[in-house]
């Protein structure tokens, strides 16, 4: 699904044929599929309205109007039949049921980066709350929205919450001014508290491993710390230095080369395809000899949100690898071997990393850097792929299909679908 101003377009993944075209009441600012892909919600925050469309019954329609309360966020519940709307100033979360048309209210949700978290099985929801100048967590049962547990957290200014994939442990972390990670059980017991240091900017990113065995914490001090699920103590920390000296680490460096054009093929005026190939540069990877010095940017210390520290973290679906990005070294992706707890590969790009995401089915990482190329890494090696489009197509983000056979590449105004051939085993 994609939106163009007030129109929602639903296409077939394989053929890109338009299957449905819906017209909303205003410009769409957010879309989200239900878990069973039968419904899609379109949020129009400016007007405080959510419209829901059915794929099976195109004539069916639903409009949720929050009225004067306004709207700042909207999302599906895991069952795909309830919609959670957060009103302006985070006064409340309204839970709308598509089946019974009933409404439930959750008061005092906290305005933070990640204030709502569902367990992977969809049974429970945790909500961060702020009342009387203190942080609280409420845990709800998603089947009937009954309150299961309510407890206060030992945080100064709670910044985010995240369930472990097995749904047994909830990670709660504090604002970057206070380095603190709290781990709570489903019944609200505090299992452990972790602090790496004090009096400096703290946590920037957090990621659970798919097996729930490891919690990776990215910090402003350019390190990733790995906690284990038995004692919740640190088992190792990964540093991100500007010089790679270990001879066992493979460093792939992106290099550009201008395409060679045969003079016999030149025609005037040149054809469109030839003109685009004349001015586009191809790129490939070279294996660099260590030691390698990476491009390091010293952050501006007197600005808010300095570009420093570990801004991106992601585990591979098989738990074998962890990909990280240190914002001080914006052109590099670091890939760590989790079984050996060592740095495995560094990809040094020509442009700053915009986004990366693992293939959901295998250890294969897709990277984009704001140009018209997509980069793929797997343990077998890495490759640079030019997107064959006319004009300027700058990829700023990407998203894998759940099958791992294709991915959507997004620029500011356009998108394209990249299809990958499945290897015959």
C-alpha positions in Angstrom: 0.0 0.0 0.0 1.2 3.5 -0.7 -0.4 6.9 -0.3 -0.4 10.0 -2.6 -1.8 12.9 -0.7 -5.4 11.9 0.0 -5.4 8.7 -2.1 -4.5 5.2 -0.8 -3.3 2.8 -3.5 -3.1 -0.9 -2.9 -1.0 -2.9 -5.4 -0.2 -6.6 -6.0 3.3 -7.2 -4.7 4.4 -9.3 -7.7 2.9 -7.4 -10.6 2.4 -3.9 -9.0 -1.0 -3.8 -10.6 -3.5 -1.5 -8.7 -6.0 -3.7 -6.8 -7.8 -1.0 -4.9 -7.9 2.8 -4.8 -9.4 4.6 -1.8 -10.0 8.3 -1.4 -9.6 9.7 2.1 -11.0 12.9 3.6 -7.6 14.7 3.8 -3.9 14.2 3.2 -2.8 10.9 4.7 0.1 11.2 7.1 0.4 7.6 8.3 -0.7 4.1 7.1 -0.5 0.7 8.7 -1.8 -2.8 7.8 -3.7 -4.9 10.3 -1.8 -8.1 11.4 -4.0 -10.3 9.1 -3.7 -7.8 6.1 -7.5 -7.5 5.8 -7.7 -3.9 6.9 -5.6 -0.8 6.5 -5.8 2.4 8.6 -5.0 5.9 7.3 -4.3 8.5 9.9 -4.9 12.2 9.2 -3.4 13.8 12.3 -4.1 17.4 11.2 -7.9 16.7 11.3 -7.8 14.2 14.1 -9.3 11.5 11.9 -8.5 7.8 11.2 -10.1 6.1 8.3 -10.1 2.3 8.0 -10.5 0.4 4.7 -11.4 -3.3 4.1 -9.6 -5.3 1.5 -12.3 -8.0 1.3 -15.3 -5.5 1.3 -14.3 -2.4 -0.6 -17.7 -0.8 0.1 -17.2 -1.1 3.9 -15.7 1.9 5.5 -15.0 3.2 9.0 -14.2 6.7 10.2 -12.9 7.5 13.7 -13.0 11.1 14.7 -11.2 12.2 17.9 -12.8 15.6 17.7 -11.4 18.4 19.8 -9.1 15.9 21.7 -6.9 15.8 18.5 -4.6 13.0 17.3 -0.9 12.6 17.5 -0.4 8.8 16.9 -2.4 5.8 15.8 -1.7 2.1 15.6 -3.3 -1.4 15.4 -3.6 -3.8 18.3 -2.0 -7.3 17.5 -5.5 -8.8 16.8 -6.1 -6.4 14.0 -9.6 -5.5 15.3 -8.7 -2.6 17.7 -7.2 0.8 17.0 -5.2 2.7 19.6 -5.3 6.5 19.1 -3.2 8.8 21.2 -4.8 12.3 21.6 -3.0 15.6 21.6 -0.8 16.5 24.6 -0.9 12.7 25.4 -4.0 13.2 27.5 -5.2 9.6 26.9 -5.1 6.6 24.6 -8.5 5.7 23.1 -9.0 2.0 22.2 -11.6 1.6 19.4 -13.1 -1.8 18.7 -14.1 -2.5 15.0 -16.2 -5.5 16.1 -18.3 -4.2 18.9 -17.8 -0.4 18.3 -17.0 -0.1 22.0 -14.4 2.5 23.3 -11.9 2.1 26.2 -9.7 4.8 27.6 -6.2 4.6 29.0 -5.2 7.8 31.0 -1.9 9.6 31.4 0.2 8.0 28.6 3.7 9.4 28.6 5.0 11.4 25.7 8.2 9.5 25.0 10.0 7.9 22.0 8.4 4.5 22.6 5.6 4.5 25.1 3.5 1.5 23.9 4.9 -2.0 23.5 3.1 -5.3 22.6 4.4 -8.8 23.3 5.3 -10.7 20.1 2.4 -13.2 20.7 0.0 -10.3 21.0 -1.3 -11.2 24.5 -0.1 -8.3 26.5 0.5 -4.5 26.1 2.7 -2.3 28.2 2.1 1.4 28.4 4.4 4.0 29.8 2.5 6.6 32.0 3.4 9.8 33.7 1.4 11.1 36.7 2.3 13.2 39.8 5.8 13.7 38.3 6.6 10.0 38.4 6.9 7.3 35.7 4.6 4.2 35.8 4.1 1.1 33.7 0.6 -0.4 33.1 0.4 -3.9 31.6 -3.0 -4.8 29.9 -4.4 -8.0 28.6 -5.1 -7.4 24.9 -8.1 -9.8 24.7 -10.3 -7.6 27.0 -8.1 -4.6 27.8 -8.2 -5.4 31.5 -5.4 -4.0 33.7 -3.1 -6.8 34.7 -0.3 -4.9 36.6 0.4 -1.3 37.5 3.8 -0.3 39.0 6.1 2.7 39.3 9.6 2.6 37.7 12.8 3.8 39.1 13.4 6.2 36.2 14.0 10.0 36.2 12.4 10.5 32.8 11.4 7.2 31.1 12.4 7.3 27.4 11.3 3.9 26.0 10.0 0.4 26.7 10.6 -2.9 24.7 9.4 -6.5 25.4 11.8 -9.3 24.9 10.6 -11.5 21.9 9.6 -14.3 24.3 7.3 -11.8 26.2 8.8 -12.6 29.6 10.9 -9.5 30.3 10.2 -5.8 29.7 13.2 -3.5 29.2 12.7 0.1 30.4 15.3 2.8 29.8 15.8 6.3 31.0 16.5 9.5 29.1 20.0 10.0 27.7 20.9 12.2 30.7 20.7 9.2 33.0 22.3 5.9 32.0 19.8 3.3 33.4 18.2 0.2 32.0 15.6 -1.6 34.2 14.3 -5.1 33.5 10.9 -6.1 34.7 9.0 -9.4 34.7 5.5 -9.7 33.5 4.1 -9.4 37.0 6.0 -6.2 37.6 9.0 -7.5 39.6 12.3 -5.6 39.1 14.7 -8.3 37.9 17.7 -6.2 37.4 19.1 -2.6 36.9 22.1 -1.9 34.7 24.2 1.3 34.7 27.4 1.5 32.7 28.5 5.0 33.8 27.3 8.3 35.3 27.5 12.1 34.6 27.6 11.7 30.8 25.1 11.2 27.9 23.8 7.6 28.3 21.6 5.3 26.2 20.9 6.0 22.5 19.5 2.7 21.1 18.4 -0.7 22.3 17.8 -4.1 20.6 16.8 -7.5 21.8 18.1 -10.6 20.0 15.4 -12.7 18.4 16.1 -15.5 20.9 15.7 -13.1 23.9 19.1 -14.3 25.2 20.9 -10.9 24.6 20.0 -7.3 25.1 22.3 -4.9 23.1 22.6 -1.3 24.5 24.0 1.4 22.2 25.4 4.4 24.1 26.7 7.9 23.4 30.2 6.8 24.3 30.5 4.9 21.0 30.1 1.4 22.6 27.6 -1.4 22.5 27.2 -3.4 25.7 25.7 -6.9 25.5 23.7 -8.2 28.6 22.9 -11.9 29.0 19.5 -13.2 30.0 20.6 -15.3 33.0 22.3 -12.8 35.3 21.5 -9.5 33.3 25.1 -8.6 33.6 27.4 -7.4 30.8 29.2 -10.2 29.0 31.1 -7.9 26.5 31.2 -4.5 25.0 31.9 -3.6 21.4 34.0 -0.5 20.7 33.8 1.4 17.4 37.3 3.0 16.9 38.2 5.1 13.9 41.1 2.7 13.0 40.5 -1.0 12.3 43.7 -2.8 13.2 42.6 -6.5 13.7 43.8 -8.6 10.7 40.8 -11.0 11.2 38.3 -8.2 10.4 37.3 -7.9 6.8 36.9 -4.3 5.6 34.9 -3.8 2.4 35.4 -0.4 0.9 33.0 1.0 -1.7 34.9 2.5 -4.7 33.3 4.3 -7.7 34.2 3.8 -11.3 32.9 5.6 -14.3 31.2 3.2 -16.8 33.0 2.7 -20.1 30.9 3.5 -23.1 31.8 2.1 -26.6 32.2 5.0 -29.1 30.4 3.0 -31.8 27.2 3.1 -29.6 27.3 6.8 -29.2 24.5 8.6 -31.1 23.4 12.2 -31.1 21.2 13.0 -29.5 21.9 10.0 -27.2 19.1 7.8 -26.2 17.6 8.2 -22.7 19.1 4.9 -21.4 22.5 5.8 -22.8 22.4 9.3 -21.4 21.6 8.0 -17.9 24.4 5.5 -18.1 26.9 8.1 -19.3 26.4 10.3 -16.2 25.8 7.6 -13.6 28.8 6.1 -11.7 28.9 2.4 -10.9 30.4 1.3 -7.6 31.8 -2.0 -6.3 33.5 -3.2 -3.2 37.3 -3.7 -2.6 38.7 -5.5 0.3 41.0 -3.1 2.2 44.3 -4.0 3.8 44.2 -3.4 7.5 44.9 -1.2 9.4 42.2 1.0 7.9 41.3 4.5 9.0 37.6 5.3 8.7 36.2 8.8 8.2 35.6 10.2 11.7 33.5 13.3 12.5 34.0 15.1 15.7 30.6 16.0 17.1 29.6 19.6 17.9 29.5 19.5 21.7 27.3 22.6 22.3 24.3 21.4 20.2 21.3 19.4 21.2 21.1 15.8 19.9 24.8 15.6 18.9 25.7 13.2 16.1 27.6 10.8 18.2 27.2 7.3 19.7 25.4 4.2 18.5 22.4 5.4 16.6 21.3 2.1 14.9 21.3 -1.5 16.2 19.8 -4.7 14.6 20.3 -8.4 15.2 20.1 -10.9 12.3 17.0 -13.2 12.4 19.3 -16.3 13.2 20.9 -14.5 16.2 24.4 -14.9 14.6 25.1 -11.3 13.7 24.6 -7.8 15.1 24.8 -4.7 12.7 25.6 -1.3 14.3 26.2 2.2 13.2 28.3 4.7 15.1 27.1 8.2 14.3 30.7 9.6 14.7 31.7 7.4 11.8 28.6 7.9 9.6 29.8 6.0 6.5 30.4 2.7 8.1 28.3 -0.4 9.0 29.8 -2.7 11.7 28.8 -6.4 11.6 29.6 -8.4 14.7 29.8 -12.2 15.1 27.6 -12.9 18.1 28.8 -16.5 18.5 32.4 -15.4 18.8 31.6 -11.9 20.2 34.1 -10.3 17.8 34.0 -7.8 15.0 33.5 -9.7 11.7 33.0 -7.2 8.9 33.0 -3.4 8.4 31.4 -1.9 5.3 32.9 1.5 4.5 30.5 3.4 2.2 31.1 6.6 0.2 28.0 8.3 1.6 26.5 8.4 5.1 24.3 5.4 6.1 20.6 6.3 6.0 19.1 2.9 6.9 19.8 -0.8 7.1 17.6 -3.8 7.7 18.1 -7.6 7.9 16.4 -10.0 5.5 13.7 -11.7 7.8 14.6 -15.2 6.6 18.4 -15.3 6.4 21.5 -13.4 7.5 21.5 -10.8 4.6 21.7 -7.1 5.3 20.4 -4.4 3.0 21.9 -0.9 3.3 21.0 2.4 1.7 23.1 5.6 1.7 20.8 8.3 0.1 21.9 7.5 -3.5 20.4 5.4 -6.2 22.1 2.1 -5.1 21.2 -0.6 -2.6 23.9 -2.6 -0.9 23.6 -6.2 0.2 25.9 -8.1 2.5 25.8 -11.7 3.5 28.6 -14.0 4.9 29.4 -14.9 1.3 30.3 -11.3 0.5 28.7 -8.0 -0.5 27.4 -6.3 -3.7 26.3 -2.9 -4.8 23.2 -2.8 -7.0 22.3 0.2 -9.1 18.5 0.9 -9.2 17.6 1.2 -12.9 15.4 4.3 -12.8 15.5 7.5 -14.8 16.4 10.7 -13.1 17.4 11.2 -9.5 16.2 8.4 -7.2 17.7 8.8 -3.7 17.0 5.8 -1.4 16.4 7.1 2.1 14.8 3.9 3.6 14.0 0.3 2.7 11.7 -2.4 3.9 11.9 -6.2 3.3 9.0 -8.4 2.3 8.3 -11.0 5.0 9.3 -13.7 2.5 12.7 -12.2 1.9 12.2 -12.3 -1.9 11.7 -8.6 -2.4 12.1 -5.2 -0.8 10.6 -1.7 -1.2 13.1 1.1 -1.7 11.8 4.5 -0.8 12.9 8.0 -1.9 11.3 11.3 -0.9 8.7 11.2 -3.6 8.8 7.7 -5.2 9.2 4.1 -4.4 10.3 1.0 -6.3 10.3 -2.7 -5.6 13.5 -4.7 -5.8 13.0 -8.4 -6.5 15.7 -10.9 -5.5 16.1 -14.3 -7.1 15.8 -17.1 -4.6 18.8 -19.4 -4.7 18.1 -23.0 -5.6 19.3 -25.3 -2.8 
